[in-house]
Amino acid sequence: MNDLLIPLGACFFVVTTFVVLGFVAVKMSNKAKASWKAVEEQTGLFYEHTGIYPKLSGRLHGVDTAVDVITQQVASGSQYGSRSRAWTRVRAQLEDTPLIQVRVRQQQYDVEQHWQPVKTGDAVFDEKFELFVAEHTPLEKALPQSVKEALLAADPPVHILNNVVLWTKLRVVRDPELLTKACESCAAVAAAFEQ
């Protein structure tokens, strides 16, 4: 009898999971569709909703820009294992990999050892951002003035990681004004590298 209960329990779990995901998809699409469509109208990015979460992509200020939702597995501490957390992510693609990595203060992610932390001497910039420069690279070459100004003007603040200008927010963002600002910030910083 116990041998039969285990497959039945597994089937029940799978069916329940699909029902919950279907409910989440319908709920998400109703609330997010209008706000993400508003971002499409304001930015000119293409709206797509084929899975659980919506996506936006296209060119903004001459830069390839994408908005999507990713899920990350997080340990829950319960006997049932990990759980998923949704993150909204805005990315603007850089043509070339820059000689810098920039992160907003209080953000936690590691940079590789060949990146050296430096201060710019600009109190406002140094208070807002942590700057890492590739070894043996002059600061003036790594951080052009146009990029520095774009980073300071970015609202909300953005990061530069490898060849991407990035903004993330824990949760699915349904605020079209915030999403539009994040798209504009990422694209403006990426475009500043081309000046």
Helices and strands as residue ranges (DSSP letters): H 2-43, E 46-48, E 55-60, E 63-78, E 81-93, E 100-104, E 115-118, H 123-128, E 129-134, H 139-142, H 145-153, E 159-161, E 164-170, H 176-193
